[in-house]
């Protein structure tokens, strides 16, 4: 799980998504875990606007390589949330 704060520069979000894709493509995970499936990745954003931006950005480049789930701190903190708090990128 990666939790971003409100002071994270915009370019960092995209760079981290790219890092996960590069790590997935490298094969290092399989080499070090006896071929255990790559885990789902969770990102928590400070606000909805950046979550939506990364959702669309990730959807265009992730190509179903691994499961990526996004949410906001507000959604996690809300006690009236119904259903899941995570939005899956697919």
C-alpha positions as CSV (number, residue, x, y, z in Angstrom):
1,X,0.0,0.0,0.0
2,X,1.3,3.5,-0.9
3,X,-0.3,6.4,0.8
4,X,0.3,9.8,-0.8
5,X,0.1,13.1,1.1
6,X,-1.2,16.4,-0.3
7,X,2.3,17.7,-0.8
8,X,3.4,15.0,-3.3
9,X,4.3,16.5,-6.6
10,X,2.2,15.4,-9.6
11,X,5.1,13.8,-11.4
12,X,5.7,11.4,-8.5
13,X,2.3,9.7,-9.0
14,X,3.0,8.7,-12.6
15,X,6.6,7.7,-11.8
16,X,5.5,5.3,-9.0
17,X,3.0,3.6,-11.4
18,X,5.8,3.2,-13.9
19,X,8.1,1.8,-11.2
20,X,5.5,-0.9,-10.4
21,X,5.2,-1.8,-14.0
22,X,8.9,-2.0,-14.5
23,X,9.2,-4.2,-11.3
24,X,6.4,-6.5,-12.6
25,X,8.1,-6.7,-16.1
26,X,11.5,-7.4,-14.6
27,X,10.6,-10.9,-13.3
28,X,12.3,-10.1,-9.9
29,X,9.1,-10.9,-8.0
30,X,8.8,-14.4,-9.5
31,X,12.5,-15.1,-9.0
32,X,12.4,-14.2,-5.3
33,X,9.0,-15.7,-4.4
34,X,8.9,-19.1,-6.1
35,X,6.4,-17.9,-8.7
36,X,3.8,-16.6,-6.2
37,X,1.3,-14.4,-8.0
38,X,2.1,-10.6,-8.0
39,X,0.0,-9.0,-5.3
40,X,-2.6,-6.3,-5.8
41,X,-1.2,-2.8,-5.4
42,X,-3.1,-0.2,-3.3
43,X,-2.8,3.5,-3.7
44,X,-4.4,6.0,-1.3
45,X,-4.6,9.6,-2.7
46,X,-5.3,12.9,-0.8
47,X,-8.2,13.8,-3.1
48,X,-10.5,12.5,-5.8
49,X,-9.0,14.7,-8.6
50,X,-5.6,13.1,-8.5
51,X,-7.1,9.6,-8.0
52,X,-9.1,10.0,-11.2
53,X,-6.1,11.3,-13.1
54,X,-4.0,8.2,-12.0
55,X,-6.9,5.9,-12.8
56,X,-7.1,7.1,-16.4
57,X,-3.3,7.2,-16.7
58,X,-2.8,3.7,-15.3
59,X,-5.7,2.3,-17.3
60,X,-3.9,3.3,-20.5
61,X,-0.5,1.8,-19.6
62,X,-1.0,-1.1,-17.1
63,X,-2.4,-3.6,-19.7
64,X,-3.8,-5.9,-17.0
65,X,-0.4,-6.8,-15.8
66,X,-1.4,-6.7,-12.2
67,X,-4.3,-5.5,-10.1
68,X,-4.2,-1.8,-9.0
69,X,-6.7,-0.4,-6.6
70,X,-7.2,3.3,-5.8
71,X,-9.0,5.2,-3.1
72,X,-8.8,8.5,-1.2
73,X,-8.1,9.3,2.4
74,X,-11.6,10.8,2.7
75,X,-13.3,7.6,1.5
76,X,-11.3,5.5,4.0
77,X,-12.2,7.9,6.8
78,X,-15.9,8.1,5.9
79,X,-18.0,5.9,8.2
80,X,-21.0,6.1,5.9
81,X,-19.3,4.5,2.9
82,X,-21.3,1.7,1.5
83,X,-19.7,-1.1,-0.5
84,X,-16.1,-1.1,-1.3
85,X,-13.8,1.9,-0.9
86,X,-11.4,0.7,-3.6
87,X,-11.7,1.5,-7.4
88,X,-10.0,-1.2,-9.5
89,X,-8.1,-0.1,-12.6
90,X,-8.9,-2.5,-15.4
